[in-house]
Amino acid sequence: MSAIDAGIRNVKRYIPMPILEAAFISPDQRMFGHATSVENEIYQKVIGPIVVPELSQFGQLREIDLTSLPYEEIQNNVRIYRIPEEATDFRPIVSAHIAGTNIVEGRYNTPPQSHYYQATSSSVINNANRITRSESPLPRVTTSEVRVLSDYTVQIREPYQFRTHMILHCRVRLSETLNEIKPPFYPVVSKLIRYAVQQYIYTKLVLEMGMTRLQHGKDFGEFKDIVNNYSDSGELFDDHIPLCSRILSYNDDVGNSIMRRHGGRLRS
């Protein structure tokens, strides 16, 4: 089960199915028997275009080793790095924070041009270094300024001198399926999805019910009362965004290790 599955299940728990069908299944779809479902329509009309972009802006923390990557030096102490897409699992970079190195790594690293570096640069070594960095109590040394120029391109300005071993701390966009979100955070994301669905229902049905009553004198009774209760769902959605931002800052192993080094702890 993913965060989206949990969200749709939450929606079906709190919103009556007749209201969901009225909002998401059009009369033409019902009349001609188009192959669709409430769940699919919720994703296509609400989760995909509204919820996913809101959550993707917060991204997921990644550490990318820049040591072996080629770069373009556009002026003194300014470099442009083009990050391979596979380094972020083909997820664009939404923000970059710092580029630095661990104190010990920066002191004892061998320059990239050496045969030692070429002989030992491998995915196994890089993964081992990443584990060591994540558990290291030593702070990273950094004075770099980082700007994101495009989805996979960053500019780094180093006021003094570039260190041999450079690590980029960035956030990459969440996928359209939100599979990166861990189960402990499903309830918070599910509530955001429900607020978005309720806002869509209110916006779509409140005018339709008003027009139908004017033209045919039909009274929708409790159906209308339930829909009217969703009138503030847009504000609830906006108010819930900061909480999602906070919980997603812990939605990765890198974030957990940073919290441990700073004396905090929130783990899945």
N, C-alpha and C positions, 0 to 999 in steps of 0.2 A: 504494500500500500504506500502511496506517495502522499505528499501534502495536499495535492489537488484532490485525490480520492477522499482524504479525510475531510476536506472542505465541502465537497459535494454531499457527503454523508451528513455533515452538520447542517447543511441547507435543507436536506430532506427531513431532518428531525424537527426543525423549527418552523418550516413553511409548509402549509397544506399543499398536497399534490394538485388539487384543482386550480389553485392560484398559480403554481409553477407551470401547469399545462396551458393555462390561459395566457401567460406572459411569454412563454417560449415556443409553444407549438401553434403555428398559424392555422387559420381555418383551411387554407389551401392544402397544407401538409396533412391535416386530418382527413380532408375530403378525398384527396388523391392517394393517400397511403404512402407518402414519401418515407423512405427508410431513415428515420432519425429518432432521437430520444431526448428526453429532458436533459439528461446528463451531458450529452454531446452539445446541445444548444447552449447550455450554461457555460461550457468551456469556450465555445465559438463566439458568444456574444458578450461575455462578462470576464471570465478568467483570463483568456488569451489577450484581449485588447486592453483590459483595465488593470487587473490584479498583477499579472506577470510583469508588465513594465514598471509598476510602482515598486515591486520587490526587487527587481533586477538592478535598480539604481544603487542598492546597498551592496550588492555583490557578495563575493566570498573571498576571504583573505588568502593570498598566495605569496610564497617566497620564490623568486626566480633567480637562478644563478646566472649572472651576466659575465662571469669570468671568461668563458670560452666563446662568447658571442661576438661577431664582427660589429664594428661601429664606425660611424662617420664623425670625424672631429671637425666641426664647422668653425670653431675659433678656439683660442686658448681656454682650456678647462671647460669646454662645452662639447658634449658628445650626444649623438643621436643613435639609439639602439633600436633595431627592428626585431621584435620578439617573435620567435617561431610560433605559429598557431598551436602546434602540438604541446608547447610548454604550458599553455593555459587550457588544455583540453578543448581547443577551438572555441573558447569563450572570450569575447572581447574584453579588454581592460577598461574598466569604468573610472578608476581613480588610481593614482600612484602616490605613495606616502613618502617613503625615504629610500635611499640607496646607501647601504653601509656594509660593515663587516664586523664580525666578532673580534674583540681585542686580540685574542690568541691567534685566530686565523690570520688577521691582518699582519701580525708580527712575524709569523713563521711561514707564510705562503711563499712558494717559489714562482718566479715570473712565468707567464704563460708561454714565452718563447722558448723555454728550456725543454730539453728532451725528457726531463723528469715529468713535467706537466703533461706532455703528449703521451707519455707511457701510462700515466695513471688516471687520465681523464676518461671516465666511463660512467655509465648510468649507475653502476653498483657503488662506485666511490661517491658520486654525487648524492645518491640516496642516503648513504651512511653519513655523509656530512650534514645533510638536512636533519637527520634524526639527532645528531650531536648538537646542532644549533638550536633545535627546538627545546632541548632540555638544559641548555647551558645557562648557568646563573649569571654569567658575565654579560654586561651591557654591550650593545653594538655601538661602534663609533661611527658617527655620520655627521657631515656638515653639508650634504648634497641637497640641491634643490631639484625637484623632479616635476616635469610637466608631461601630461598625456597629449600627444599630437594627433594620434588616430587610434583606431581599435588595437593595433599591435605595435605602435611606435611611441617611444618615450624620449624626452630630452632631459639630460642630466647636466647640471651645472655644479662643478666642484670648485669652491673658492681657492683651495690650496693645491692639493695634488691627488689625482685619482689613485686609489689603493689597488693593489693587485687583485684581491678577491672582493668582488662587488656583488651584493645581494639586493635585489629590488623587492620592496614590499608593496604589493598592489592588491587591488580588489578586481576580480573578474566577474562578469555578468552571470547571473543565474540562467540556467537553461529554460526553455519554454515549458518543460515538464515539471520544473521545480524539484527534481529528484535529489538535488544537493541538500535540501532542507532535512534536518534530522528529526526523527519521531518526537523527541521531547518538546519540539517547537510547533508541532502540528496544531495544538489547540489555539494558539495565538493567530496563526495564519488562517485557520479555519474560520475564526470569527471575522477576519478581514474579508474573506470570500463571502461570507453570509451577508455582511453589511453591503457589499457591492451588488449582490443579487437582489437584496431588498430595495436598494436604490433604483436598480433597473426596473423592477416590478412596479414600483410607485410611479416612476417617470412614464412608463409605457401604459399602465392601466388606468391611472387616475383620470386622464383626459378622455380615454375611450369610454369609460363608464359614464362620465359626464355627458358626452355626446349621445350615447345610447339612451340615456334617460331623457334628454331633450327631445329626441326624435321619436322614441317609442314609449316613453313614460314608464320604463322598467325600473324597479327598485332592486338594488343589489343586496340590500340588507347587510348581514354579517360579513359577506364577502368584501363589501366596500369598506366596512369598519377595519378589517384586517389590513387591507391595502393602505388605508389612511394612517395606520400605526407605523408605516414604514417611511413617513414623510421626513423624519430626521436621520435616515440611514446614511445620507451623504455626509452629514456632519460627523456621525459616529465613525464613518470610514476614515475621514481626515484625522480625527482625534486618535485613531488607532494606529496610524502610520508610525508615529515616533516609537511606540512600543515595539512594533515589528523591526524597526531599525536597531533598537537596542538588543533584542534577542538574536538577530541575525549576526551581530558582531561576535557572537560566541558560536556560530554555526560552522566551525572548522577546527581542526586540530591545531593549526598555527595560532588561532585566537585563544585556545585553551592554554597553550604554553606561555603566551604573552601574559595572560591573566595570572598564571602561577608565578611568573617572575615579578609581577607587580603586587603580589600579595593577595590577589583576588582569586576566586575559583567559581566557575560555572561550567559544568561539564555535562555532556549528554550521556 
